[in-house]
């Protein structure tokens, strides 16, 4: 199913599972896809920043994406196709769309500075992949060092009808969501899905500012699913109570440089992947860090039994 501006809910950012020796773990891709479906996700985004995409060659990237797509069944799959050059972006975008992806995600290259450079880059990206491919604009200035104002985002979206979604990861960014929704109310911005990232760190208030859901990789996507649903149904206190219970672990997972190691460790403990290995170069948790994560999980289990992780690896 092709991605549209009506997309909402929770799209999990999937890590790329590896065996301990660094080989891609196809079995864990299947297991992880099933896990996301079982906990209520509406879609999965693969080969994102936390998907270790730069560590894959072209054939591996297409193979990983295709494996997720074939296992996903009713889940929409978005594939990150960001690349230094448009030739690689075009090749991967066409390959994954032919395999059945719902759309692709494009981030700006870090060298962009002026508004005209930013808007020009995305115009050229669309020319490269084709304007028939639905795509997601990734706004992540903390990592990518490219600052897009609400006005620039509006310009990109209005100039490129195939852009149907914003992955909002600015920080602070709540007022940006409000500004974009205000543009829609005054008619200067067409309908646009807004899903938010940043590990879910601000999801509680992002939903209240008008986000359509979450697109991030926190190791408890089921919490994200529930917070989105509770917020949409007007159950503000229940949404904040659940979010607050997870916040210490969300914060710990959001640490730069070690966040993916935390995420993979918890997903391994949840039985979703077989190994928490990252392909080199990559980080690993120290014994002290693992102990701290285990402590946070134990505390979380007092209020959310899903954090009681005495589980066996699920069958594929």
C-alpha positions, 0 to 999 in steps of 0.5 A: 500500500502506497504511503499517503498524507493520511498515515498515522499511528506508530512506525517503528524504526527498526535496527538491522540485526546482525549475527555476532560475527557481523553477518546480517541475521535474516532470521532476526529480521523476520522475528523483529518484523513479527514482533512489531506487528504483534505489539500493534505498530502500523508500519516499520521504517528500515535503514534509518540512522539507527539502522546502521545503513552506512555499514551496508553495501548496496546489495546488502541494503536492498536485501535487508529492506526486501526481507522486511517488506516480504515479512511485513504483510499488512504493515507499511514499510518505509525505507531510508534511501539517503546517500551522498550521491543521487545515483545510489539514492535512485538505485535503492529507491527504485529497488525497494519500491519494486519490492513493495515498499510503501515509500522512502525517507530522505534526509538532507546532506549535512553540508546544506546551509542556506534555505535555497540550498536545502530546498534545491537539494530536495527538488533534485532528490525528487528529480533523481528518484522520480515524482511517483515515489511517495517520500518522507522528509526527515528533519533531524538537525541535532544529528544532521546539522541542517536547520529547516524552519517551518517556512522551509519545510512548507516550501519543500512540501508545496514544491514536491507533491510526492512528499507526504510525511514529515519525520519531525525530530527537531529539539526543541520542536513543539512550536514547529509542529504547532506552526506547521499545523497553523499553516494547514489551517490557513491554507498555505500548507497542504495536508501532511502526515507528521510522525515524531522521532527523537526516541519518543522523548517528547511524544507525550506533548508532541501528540498534543501539538498535533502529531499524527503518531510516532516514528522512532525506535524505542525498545518498547514500541508497544508503549509508543502505540499505547501513548498515541492511542490514548492521546488520540482518544483524549485520555491525557492523564493515562497517556502521560502516566504511561509515558512517565513510567517509561521516561527514565529508560527512554532518556537512557536510550537517547544517549548519543553514541550508546543509544543503539547499543541500549536499544539492541540490548533490550530488544534482545532481552525481549526476544525480538532479535538474537544478538545485540551486535552492531557491525563495526565500527560500533559501540557496546555496553559495558557491564556497568551500563548493562546493570543500569539498564537491567535496573531501569527495566526492573523498576519499569516492571513495577508499573508495566509488566511488559518490562518483566523480561524473563522471556525466551527467544521467540520462534521465527 
